[in-house]
């Protein structure tokens, strides 16, 4: 309820039914405006630009399509990156080897990204799925394609 309007009216009329209803209507209008504002903010957030690039290697050649997923061992590591503003979601499928997670995180940090969270899951006793959430420096203007290419070349050195 508004405090400014009630102070100007005499005490006996503040609890008048018409006043209470009028004040309730004003309050409802205020709430409706707030809801509209919040809905607009939510729709703006959901329209944030998202860039995604997937790279799969086949016999040493780099391809951006996943048409040739026949022999996994030739295509590893498979890297997918999604950029949303300064946040980056990275997914890597590779062979399970000792120290590969630590080296992968180090390579990501070499590319001027700060690792926020990482997760590694082993499957099929020989495969490793690494998911990393990282944040780009605000000054960095690397494209998703360049990032994936640079990370892939860095990972190939020890895989």
Secondary structure as a PSIPRED ss2 file (coil, helix, strand):
# PSIPRED VFORMAT (PSIPRED V4.0)

   1 X C   1.000  0.000  0.000
   2 X C   1.000  0.000  0.000
   3 X H   0.000  1.000  0.000
   4 X H   0.000  1.000  0.000
   5 X H   0.000  1.000  0.000
   6 X H   0.000  1.000  0.000
   7 X H   0.000  1.000  0.000
   8 X H   0.000  1.000  0.000
   9 X C   1.000  0.000  0.000
  10 X C   1.000  0.000  0.000
  11 X H   0.000  1.000  0.000
  12 X H   0.000  1.000  0.000
  13 X H   0.000  1.000  0.000
  14 X C   1.000  0.000  0.000
  15 X C   1.000  0.000  0.000
  16 X C   1.000  0.000  0.000
  17 X H   0.000  1.000  0.000
  18 X H   0.000  1.000  0.000
  19 X H   0.000  1.000  0.000
  20 X H   0.000  1.000  0.000
  21 X H   0.000  1.000  0.000
  22 X H   0.000  1.000  0.000
  23 X H   0.000  1.000  0.000
  24 X H   0.000  1.000  0.000
  25 X H   0.000  1.000  0.000
  26 X H   0.000  1.000  0.000
  27 X H   0.000  1.000  0.000
  28 X H   0.000  1.000  0.000
  29 X H   0.000  1.000  0.000
  30 X H   0.000  1.000  0.000
  31 X H   0.000  1.000  0.000
  32 X H   0.000  1.000  0.000
  33 X H   0.000  1.000  0.000
  34 X H   0.000  1.000  0.000
  35 X H   0.000  1.000  0.000
  36 X H   0.000  1.000  0.000
  37 X H   0.000  1.000  0.000
  38 X H   0.000  1.000  0.000
  39 X H   0.000  1.000  0.000
  40 X H   0.000  1.000  0.000
  41 X H   0.000  1.000  0.000
  42 X H   0.000  1.000  0.000
  43 X H   0.000  1.000  0.000
  44 X H   0.000  1.000  0.000
  45 X H   0.000  1.000  0.000
  46 X H   0.000  1.000  0.000
  47 X C   1.000  0.000  0.000
  48 X C   1.000  0.000  0.000
  49 X C   1.000  0.000  0.000
  50 X E   0.000  0.000  1.000
  51 X E   0.000  0.000  1.000
  52 X E   0.000  0.000  1.000
  53 X E   0.000  0.000  1.000
  54 X E   0.000  0.000  1.000
  55 X E   0.000  0.000  1.000
  56 X E   0.000  0.000  1.000
  57 X E   0.000  0.000  1.000
  58 X E   0.000  0.000  1.000
  59 X C   1.000  0.000  0.000
  60 X C   1.000  0.000  0.000
  61 X E   0.000  0.000  1.000
  62 X E   0.000  0.000  1.000
  63 X E   0.000  0.000  1.000
  64 X C   1.000  0.000  0.000
  65 X C   1.000  0.000  0.000
  66 X C   1.000  0.000  0.000
  67 X C   1.000  0.000  0.000
  68 X C   1.000  0.000  0.000
  69 X C   1.000  0.000  0.000
  70 X C   1.000  0.000  0.000
  71 X C   1.000  0.000  0.000
  72 X H   0.000  1.000  0.000
  73 X H   0.000  1.000  0.000
  74 X H   0.000  1.000  0.000
  75 X H   0.000  1.000  0.000
  76 X C   1.000  0.000  0.000
  77 X C   1.000  0.000  0.000
  78 X E   0.000  0.000  1.000
  79 X E   0.000  0.000  1.000
  80 X E   0.000  0.000  1.000
  81 X E   0.000  0.000  1.000
  82 X E   0.000  0.000  1.000
  83 X E   0.000  0.000  1.000
  84 X E   0.000  0.000  1.000
  85 X C   1.000  0.000  0.000
  86 X C   1.000  0.000  0.000
  87 X E   0.000  0.000  1.000
  88 X E   0.000  0.000  1.000
  89 X E   0.000  0.000  1.000
  90 X E   0.000  0.000  1.000
  91 X E   0.000  0.000  1.000
  92 X E   0.000  0.000  1.000
  93 X E   0.000  0.000  1.000
  94 X E   0.000  0.000  1.000
  95 X E   0.000  0.000  1.000
  96 X C   1.000  0.000  0.000
  97 X C   1.000  0.000  0.000
  98 X C   1.000  0.000  0.000
  99 X C   1.000  0.000  0.000
 100 X H   0.000  1.000  0.000
 101 X H   0.000  1.000  0.000
 102 X H   0.000  1.000  0.000
 103 X H   0.000  1.000  0.000
 104 X H   0.000  1.000  0.000
 105 X H   0.000  1.000  0.000
 106 X H   0.000  1.000  0.000
 107 X H   0.000  1.000  0.000
 108 X H   0.000  1.000  0.000
 109 X H   0.000  1.000  0.000
 110 X H   0.000  1.000  0.000
 111 X C   1.000  0.000  0.000
 112 X C   1.000  0.000  0.000
 113 X E   0.000  0.000  1.000
 114 X E   0.000  0.000  1.000
 115 X E   0.000  0.000  1.000
 116 X E   0.000  0.000  1.000
 117 X E   0.000  0.000  1.000
 118 X E   0.000  0.000  1.000
 119 X E   0.000  0.000  1.000
 120 X E   0.000  0.000  1.000
 121 X E   0.000  0.000  1.000
 122 X E   0.000  0.000  1.000
 123 X E   0.000  0.000  1.000
 124 X C   1.000  0.000  0.000
 125 X C   1.000  0.000  0.000
 126 X C   1.000  0.000  0.000
 127 X E   0.000  0.000  1.000
 128 X E   0.000  0.000  1.000
 129 X E   0.000  0.000  1.000
 130 X E   0.000  0.000  1.000
 131 X E   0.000  0.000  1.000
 132 X E   0.000  0.000  1.000
 133 X E   0.000  0.000  1.000
 134 X E   0.000  0.000  1.000
 135 X E   0.000  0.000  1.000
 136 X E   0.000  0.000  1.000
 137 X C   1.000  0.000  0.000
 138 X C   1.000  0.000  0.000
 139 X C   1.000  0.000  0.000
 140 X C   1.000  0.000  0.000
 141 X C   1.000  0.000  0.000
 142 X C   1.000  0.000  0.000
 143 X C   1.000  0.000  0.000
 144 X H   0.000  1.000  0.000
 145 X H   0.000  1.000  0.000
 146 X H   0.000  1.000  0.000
 147 X H   0.000  1.000  0.000
 148 X H   0.000  1.000  0.000
 149 X H   0.000  1.000  0.000
 150 X H   0.000  1.000  0.000
 151 X H   0.000  1.000  0.000
 152 X H   0.000  1.000  0.000
 153 X H   0.000  1.000  0.000
 154 X H   0.000  1.000  0.000
 155 X H   0.000  1.000  0.000
 156 X H   0.000  1.000  0.000
 157 X C   1.000  0.000  0.000
 158 X C   1.000  0.000  0.000
 159 X C   1.000  0.000  0.000
